[in-house]
Amino acid sequence: MAADLYLSYSSAFLIGFLGSTHCLGMCGGISASLSMALPVGPGFRLRQTLMLLAFNGGRIGSYIVLASLVAVLSTQAVDSWAHLGGLLRTLAGLLLIGMGLAMGQWWQGIRHIERLGAPLWQKLSPLTRHFIPVKHAGQAFALGTLWGWLPCGLVYSTLGWAALQPTVGTAALTMLCFGLGTLPSMLATGYAASWIKHLRTQRYFRQLAGLLLIGFGLWTIPLGHWLVGH
């Protein structure tokens, strides 16, 4: 049974990749602004790449910290109350379904979940002003570390999956794979913002991503997992 709790890391990567159009709305603007703030000249592309990697490295690092904190609580809870495992799977699946519905623009109820993180973000967001304008990679990394705490339904949905992991290490690795899945789009935002914006507005792409996220959610729910297995 313990093996059934392991999340496929490739699936976590795929969730991040499919959901990255949502990430562009949340983090894409700041990522693109890092590139636009750099003076054009010799070595521009290298400085741009380092800045984007530093920002996204900080962002993904925050996801790993979040997953570790959630995993500490969830593993202790499941150890004390074994029946909570099924409840956690159900909640994680419902979060992914909600995110898929939002991605496909069929229902935006996931925004209510995002509001749960608003009080913490209100305390952290003023700190971002200390790193803007960004002048070097260290500032970009610090800004990304703070930006990773921005309330995001996609992050919360994947954290629900991370909570299913049997150890803190596997939960952290789950969020690392998720973060890496969002990386291509976030880097491309800095390099080709107009093309990414065009992709983000494609209704069929969003609906396909939404359906796949809903599929992941149904698979995660114990009943859905049993049906797929049979």
C-alpha positions as CSV (number, residue, x, y, z in Angstrom):
1,M,0.0,0.0,0.0
2,A,2.9,2.4,0.7
3,A,4.0,2.1,-2.9
4,D,0.5,3.3,-4.0
5,L,1.1,6.6,-2.2
6,Y,4.2,7.5,-4.3
7,L,3.4,10.2,-6.8
8,S,4.9,9.7,-10.2
9,Y,7.5,12.4,-10.5
10,S,7.0,12.5,-14.2
11,S,3.3,13.2,-13.6
12,A,4.3,16.0,-11.2
13,F,6.4,17.5,-14.0
14,L,3.5,17.1,-16.4
15,I,1.1,18.9,-14.1
16,G,3.5,21.8,-13.8
17,F,4.0,21.9,-17.6
18,L,0.3,21.7,-18.4
19,G,-0.6,24.2,-15.7
20,S,2.1,26.7,-16.6
21,T,-0.3,28.8,-18.6
22,H,-1.8,29.6,-15.2
23,C,1.7,30.3,-13.8
24,L,2.2,32.9,-16.6
25,G,-0.7,34.9,-15.2
26,M,0.7,34.8,-11.7
27,C,4.4,35.0,-12.2
28,G,4.9,35.6,-15.9
29,G,4.8,39.4,-15.6
30,I,7.6,39.7,-13.1
31,S,9.7,37.1,-15.0
32,A,9.3,39.1,-18.2
33,S,10.1,42.4,-16.5
34,L,13.5,41.0,-15.3
35,S,14.5,40.7,-19.0
36,M,13.2,44.1,-20.0
37,A,15.0,45.8,-17.1
38,L,18.4,44.6,-18.4
39,P,20.4,47.0,-20.6
40,V,20.9,45.6,-24.1
41,G,24.6,45.1,-25.0
42,P,27.4,42.6,-24.9
43,G,26.6,39.6,-22.8
44,F,22.9,40.5,-22.6
45,R,21.7,37.0,-23.4
46,L,23.9,35.5,-20.7
47,R,22.8,38.0,-18.1
48,Q,19.2,37.5,-19.0
49,T,19.5,33.7,-18.6
50,L,21.2,34.0,-15.3
51,M,18.6,36.4,-14.0
52,L,15.7,34.2,-15.1
53,L,17.3,31.0,-13.7
54,A,18.0,32.8,-10.4
55,F,14.4,34.1,-10.1
56,N,12.9,30.7,-11.0
57,G,15.4,28.9,-8.7
58,G,14.2,30.9,-5.8
59,R,10.5,30.3,-6.7
60,I,11.0,26.5,-7.0
61,G,13.0,26.5,-3.8
62,S,10.0,28.1,-2.0
63,Y,7.8,25.3,-3.4
64,I,10.1,22.7,-1.9
65,V,10.0,24.4,1.5
66,L,6.2,24.5,1.3
67,A,6.0,20.8,0.4
68,S,8.4,19.9,3.3
69,L,6.2,21.8,5.8
70,V,3.0,20.2,4.5
71,A,4.6,16.7,4.5
72,V,5.8,17.0,8.1
73,L,2.1,17.7,9.1
74,S,0.5,15.1,6.8
75,T,2.9,12.2,7.6
76,Q,2.4,12.8,11.3
77,A,-1.4,12.9,10.9
78,V,-1.5,9.7,8.8
79,D,0.7,8.0,11.3
80,S,-1.7,8.9,14.1
81,W,-4.9,8.4,12.1
82,A,-4.5,5.9,9.3
83,H,-7.9,6.6,7.8
84,L,-6.8,10.2,7.0
85,G,-4.8,8.8,4.0
86,G,-8.0,8.3,2.0
87,L,-9.3,11.7,3.0
88,L,-6.0,13.4,1.9
89,R,-6.1,11.6,-1.5
90,T,-9.7,12.8,-2.0
91,L,-8.9,16.4,-1.1
92,A,-5.8,16.3,-3.4
93,G,-7.9,14.9,-6.2
94,L,-10.6,17.5,-5.8
95,L,-8.1,20.3,-5.8
96,L,-6.7,19.0,-9.1
97,I,-10.2,18.8,-10.6
98,G,-10.9,22.3,-9.4
99,M,-7.7,23.5,-11.0
100,G,-8.5,21.7,-14.2
101,L,-12.0,23.3,-14.4
102,A,-10.4,26.7,-13.8
103,M,-7.7,26.0,-16.5
104,G,-10.4,25.1,-19.0
105,Q,-12.4,28.2,-18.0
106,W,-15.4,26.2,-17.0
107,W,-15.5,27.1,-13.2
108,Q,-13.3,29.4,-11.2
109,G,-14.0,28.1,-7.7
110,I,-10.4,27.4,-7.1
111,R,-9.9,31.1,-6.5
112,H,-11.6,30.6,-3.1
113,I,-8.7,28.3,-2.2
114,E,-6.2,30.8,-3.4
115,R,-7.6,33.3,-0.9
116,L,-6.4,31.1,2.0
117,G,-2.9,32.2,1.3
118,A,-3.7,35.9,1.0
119,P,-3.0,36.9,4.7
120,L,0.5,35.5,4.5
121,W,1.2,37.1,1.1
122,Q,0.1,40.5,2.5
123,K,2.9,40.2,5.0
124,L,5.5,39.0,2.5
125,S,4.7,41.2,-0.5
126,P,6.1,44.4,1.0
127,L,9.4,42.7,1.3
128,T,9.6,42.3,-2.5
129,R,10.1,46.1,-2.8
130,H,13.6,45.7,-1.4
131,F,14.7,43.7,-4.5
132,I,13.1,45.9,-7.2
133,P,14.5,47.0,-9.5
134,V,16.5,43.8,-9.8
135,K,20.2,44.5,-10.6
136,H,21.9,41.1,-10.2
137,A,21.1,37.4,-9.9
138,G,21.2,37.5,-6.1
139,Q,18.4,39.9,-6.0
140,A,16.5,37.9,-8.6
141,F,16.9,34.8,-6.4
142,A,15.6,36.6,-3.3
143,L,12.7,38.0,-5.2
144,G,11.8,34.5,-6.6
145,T,12.0,33.1,-3.1
146,L,9.4,35.5,-1.9
147,W,7.3,35.2,-5.1
148,G,7.0,31.5,-4.6
149,W,4.6,32.2,-1.7
150,L,2.2,34.1,-3.9
151,P,-1.3,32.4,-3.5
152,C,-1.7,30.0,-6.4
153,G,-4.3,27.3,-6.9
154,L,-2.0,25.2,-9.1
155,V,0.7,25.2,-6.4
156,Y,-1.9,24.4,-3.7
157,S,-3.3,21.5,-5.9
158,T,0.1,20.0,-6.3
159,L,0.9,20.5,-2.6
160,G,-2.2,18.3,-1.9
161,W,-0.5,15.6,-4.0
162,A,2.8,16.2,-2.2
163,A,1.0,15.6,1.1
164,L,0.3,12.0,0.0
165,Q,4.0,11.2,0.0
166,P,5.3,8.9,2.7
167,T,8.3,11.0,3.5
168,V,9.3,14.6,3.6
169,G,12.0,13.9,1.0
170,T,9.7,12.4,-1.6
171,A,7.2,15.3,-1.0
172,A,10.0,17.8,-1.6
173,L,11.1,16.0,-4.8
174,T,7.5,16.0,-6.0
175,M,7.4,19.8,-5.8
176,L,10.8,20.0,-7.4
177,C,9.6,18.1,-10.4
178,F,6.4,20.2,-10.5
179,G,8.5,23.4,-10.4
180,L,10.8,22.1,-13.2
181,G,7.6,21.5,-15.2
182,T,6.7,25.1,-15.0
183,L,10.2,26.3,-15.9
184,P,10.1,26.0,-19.7
185,S,7.2,28.4,-20.0
186,M,8.6,30.8,-17.3
187,L,11.9,31.0,-19.1
188,A,10.2,31.4,-22.5
189,T,8.3,34.3,-21.0
190,G,11.6,36.1,-20.6
191,Y,12.8,35.2,-24.1
192,A,9.6,35.4,-26.1
193,A,6.8,36.9,-24.1
194,S,4.5,37.6,-27.0
195,W,4.6,34.0,-28.3
196,I,3.8,32.7,-24.8
197,K,1.0,35.2,-24.3
198,H,-0.5,34.0,-27.6
199,L,-0.3,30.3,-26.4
200,R,-1.9,31.2,-23.1
201,T,-5.0,32.7,-24.9
202,Q,-5.6,29.6,-27.0
203,R,-8.9,28.2,-25.8
204,Y,-8.3,24.7,-27.0
205,F,-4.9,24.4,-25.4
206,R,-6.3,25.6,-22.1
207,Q,-9.2,23.1,-22.3
208,L,-6.9,20.2,-23.2
209,A,-4.7,21.1,-20.2
210,G,-7.8,21.4,-18.0
211,L,-9.1,18.0,-19.0
212,L,-5.7,16.3,-18.3
213,L,-5.6,17.9,-14.9
214,I,-9.1,16.7,-14.2
215,G,-8.0,13.3,-15.3
216,F,-5.1,13.4,-12.8
217,G,-7.6,14.5,-10.1
218,L,-9.9,11.6,-10.8
219,W,-7.0,9.2,-10.7
220,T,-5.9,10.5,-7.4
221,I,-9.3,10.1,-5.6
222,P,-9.4,6.6,-4.1
223,L,-12.6,5.5,-6.0
224,G,-11.2,6.9,-9.3
225,H,-7.9,5.2,-8.7
226,W,-9.7,1.9,-8.0
227,L,-11.7,2.2,-11.2
228,V,-8.6,2.9,-13.3
229,G,-6.9,0.0,-11.7
230,H,-9.7,-2.3,-12.8
